[in-house]
Amino acid sequence: MLLAFGLVVHYSAGSNTSNQLEQMRNALLGIIAMIGISFIKVDVYKKISSFMMAMATLLMFAVLFAPEKNGTHRWIGGIQPSEVGKITLIMFFAYLLDKYKTKNKSIKTFGVFLAMTVFFAGMIFLETHLSGTILFLCIGYAMMWYGDMPKKYFLFFTAFVLLFAAIFVLKPEGFCPPLKEYQVDRIVVWKKVLFNKEITAKERIGNARQVLQSLYGIGSGGFFGKGYGNSGQKISNLSEKSNDFIFAVLGEELGFVGGIIILVLFGALVFFGFRIALNTKSYYGTLLAMGISTQMALQVIINISVATSLLPNTGISLPFFSDGGSSLFMTLVSMGLMLGVSRDSAGNPEEEENA
């Protein structure tokens, strides 16, 4: 349902026919991959986790030397390595947490996993991909939590992160560098929009433009929307209408009701993902399904929060909806992994009962 809904909304938001046809092709390839992967045993996922992470790491390293596109290094040969990396990170951490579960209570293990999380997130940060960096940090942190590491370590580190985040939000200018100037400006503008402060004319046509136009679109949609295909913002005002800000097009055309339906569908997907995780016989399968569900929830929350200015403007796709072959394909691959965990449990009822 999400994929069908996403393709319909993308068709409305899309800028040209070739772009829309490419999205349909990627959806078809992703469905084929999803079905094929769903028949693979969970033990196979576990065995190839390290290899997959190694390949993803090489891609994330190689992309740093790839030609720039829109001022960033995120694509190599039409592939966005960060999309591959976030799924393989879940697989890899699930494998390690399963393999060393007897040692998960030690502070050394906590430190090693935290260091790996920062390392992989750091590679994404070097791509000038701030939202991807945050997503990697959150995924790694969540996997460590699910791996039953001592909660006292989390409380201490979370307090440190919240303090750092507060300082960062209050004085973002002090973090330039390593942040780019435009990233700092986006945070400054976000604070103005969030707290209804005056925005300069320069900011309105610069860093505040996308966020303001997104809010205008969502607000003008009202309760039931203007009708499918009738978004005015997508014509000239939203430059990322089929990608980062596709929710603004959805909100304008389908209104509050359409937005709520999307949130309910995503909520159901995450709920069933966690239900699969809790019902599987495999500890690795549990961690894998919980990680994928968490990654899906985080990505939806970040994307919609950016579109509604609850978070600073930072590019991240809305699963099943946003433009991008790597994103859509890897989303469907992750759904194949989830279905594989579910099928593996359902196919062994006696073993599950004994467990």
Secondary structure, 3 states (H helix, E strand, C coil): CHHHHHHHHHHHHCCCHHHHHHHHHHHHHHHHHHHHHHCCCHHHHHHHHHHHHHHHHHHHHHHHHCCCECCECCCECCECHHHHHHHHHHHHHHHHHHHCHHHCCCHHHHHHHHHHHHHHHHHHHCCCCHHHHHHHHHHHHHHHHHCCCCHHHHHHHHHHHHHHHHHHHHCHHHHCCCCCHHHHHHHHHHHHHHCCCCCCHHHHCCCCHHHHHHHHHHHHHCCCCCCCCCCCHHHHCCCCCCCCCHHHHHHHHHHHHHHHHHHHHHHHHHHHHHHHHHHCCCHHHHHHHHHHHHHHHHHHHHHHHHHCCCCCCCCCCCCCCCCCHHHHHHHHHHHHHHHHHHHHHHCCHHHHHHC
